[in-house]
Amino acid sequence: MNTVAIVIATLGLGGVLGWSSAHAIKTVGKMLAILLGVIFILLQVAAFYGLAQVHWDKVAQHYPSGTAIKHGASAMWKIMTYNLPFAGGFGAGFLLGLKR
């Protein structure tokens, strides 16, 4: 049994749920990153061939600031640990899931 499995087993249900949540977020995040990358490539190809014109300065105006991203992450963490009696184990499992 590897070290990660031992730690997750020690943390109990909270650890398992935290690790599973982190793994799900990483997987969905990777899929969204691929989709965003493909859309960007298609836009750039269309702009290169004169089929589209992208105003990146206007796009940048609508991009959320660092403060908005921090607030969103904080709100997500509050939702995920709401009324959770084993939030410590969940947090440790979540961090392990993000690292692996």
Secondary structure, 3 states (H helix, E strand, C coil): CCHHHHHHHHHCHHHHHHHHHHHHHHHHHHHHHHHHHHHHHHHHHHHHCCCCCCCHHHHHHCCCCHHHHHHHHHHHHHHHCCCCCCHHHHHHHHHHHHHC
